[in-house]
Amino acid sequence: MIIEVLHIDDCPSWGEAGNRLRAALDATGFGDAKINYRVLRTTDEVAGVPFAGSPTILLDGEDLFPGSARTPDLACRVYTTERGLAGMPSNSQFIEALAPHGR
């Protein structure tokens, strides 16, 4: 399992998204999984990955939260959560997204 958080420097949400992802990995039996963080600084770097805004969380190269269109821009991402729009998925959304991959 390869987990990667793609983000931009100016994104205020990527750090907490990583914390929530770690908690969800622990809760779903993937406590030993490593999270790789990759900062994207240029549009050329963005063009080479499935980036839908910062943070984009990839699991084995696929967006863990599909449905948002890819963007060529160095931009923040907005997620729809049970509490409305947010800069990252909720804790329960992370757990729900990881559950099908559980052990």
Beta strands, then each sheet from edge to edge (+ up, - down):
strand 1: 3-7
strand 2: 35-39
strand 3: 56-59
strand 4: 62-63
strand 5: 79-81
strand 6: 84-86
sheet 1: 2+ 1+ 3- 4+
sheet 2: 5+ 6-
end
